[in-house]
């Protein structure tokens, strides 16, 4: 997978490229707008395992934006369409 443009922990926006049915590592500051761009042939979702957030489906023509949680921590997530796709959103104070 292409590395995410995770930016520094103080960035206000970040872009994540999803390809090869894999989520790259994602580290952002609280409240960061995270845009997910799909390079695969099928749509995906970004759904927190603990239901903190859920966005999508998104595909190669329609990116989706998620506002990172305001509480720092590690948020495990998955794709509801492809159950084998998992990732972690790390939220850190700047």
C-alpha positions in Angstrom: 0.0 0.0 0.0 1.1 3.5 -0.6 2.0 5.3 2.6 -0.7 7.7 3.9 0.0 11.3 3.9 -0.4 11.2 7.6 1.2 14.6 8.1 2.4 15.7 11.4 0.2 15.4 14.4 -0.7 19.1 14.2 -2.1 19.1 10.6 -5.7 20.1 10.1 -6.2 17.8 7.1 -4.8 14.5 5.9 -5.4 12.2 2.9 -5.3 8.5 3.1 -4.9 6.4 -0.1 -6.5 2.9 0.1 -5.2 0.4 -2.4 -4.7 -3.3 -2.7 -7.5 -3.8 -0.2 -5.3 -2.4 2.6 -5.5 0.6 4.9 -2.1 2.4 5.5 -1.0 3.5 9.0 -2.9 6.7 10.0 -1.8 9.1 12.7 -3.5 12.5 13.1 -4.3 15.2 15.7 -7.8 15.3 17.3 -10.4 16.7 15.0 -8.3 16.3 11.9 -10.3 16.0 8.6 -9.2 12.7 7.1 -10.1 12.2 3.4 -10.1 8.6 2.2 -9.3 8.0 -1.5 -9.9 4.6 -3.0 -7.6 3.2 -5.7 -9.3 -0.2 -5.7 -11.9 -1.5 -8.2 -14.5 -1.8 -5.4 -16.0 0.5 -2.7 -14.9 0.5 0.9 -16.1 1.8 4.3 -14.2 3.0 7.4 -16.1 1.7 10.4 -14.8 1.8 13.9 -14.9 -1.5 15.7 -16.4 0.3 18.7 -18.9 2.3 16.6 -17.1 5.6 17.3 -17.3 6.5 13.6 -18.5 5.1 10.3 -18.1 6.6 6.8 -18.6 5.3 3.3 -19.0 3.5 1.2 -16.5 5.4 -1.0 -15.0 4.5 -4.3 -12.5 5.7 -6.9 -14.7 8.5 -8.0 -16.2 9.6 -4.6 -13.7 10.1 -1.7 -15.1 10.4 1.8 -14.1 12.6 4.7 -14.0 11.6 8.4 -13.4 13.9 11.3 -11.0 12.2 13.7 -12.3 11.7 17.2 -11.5 14.5 19.7 -10.1 12.0 22.3 -6.6 10.8 21.7 -6.2 7.0 21.4 -6.0 4.1 19.0 -9.2 3.4 17.1 -9.4 0.0 15.4 -11.6 0.0 12.3 -12.7 -2.3 9.4 -14.4 -2.2 6.0 -18.0 -3.5 6.2 -17.8 -4.6 2.6 -14.5 -6.5 2.9 -14.3 -8.0 6.4 -10.6 -8.9 6.0 -9.7 -5.2 5.7 -8.6 -3.7 9.0 -6.8 -0.6 10.1 -6.0 1.6 13.1 -6.5 5.4 13.4 -4.1 6.8 15.9 -5.2 10.2 17.4 -2.4 12.1 19.1 -2.2 15.5 20.7 0.1 17.8 18.7 
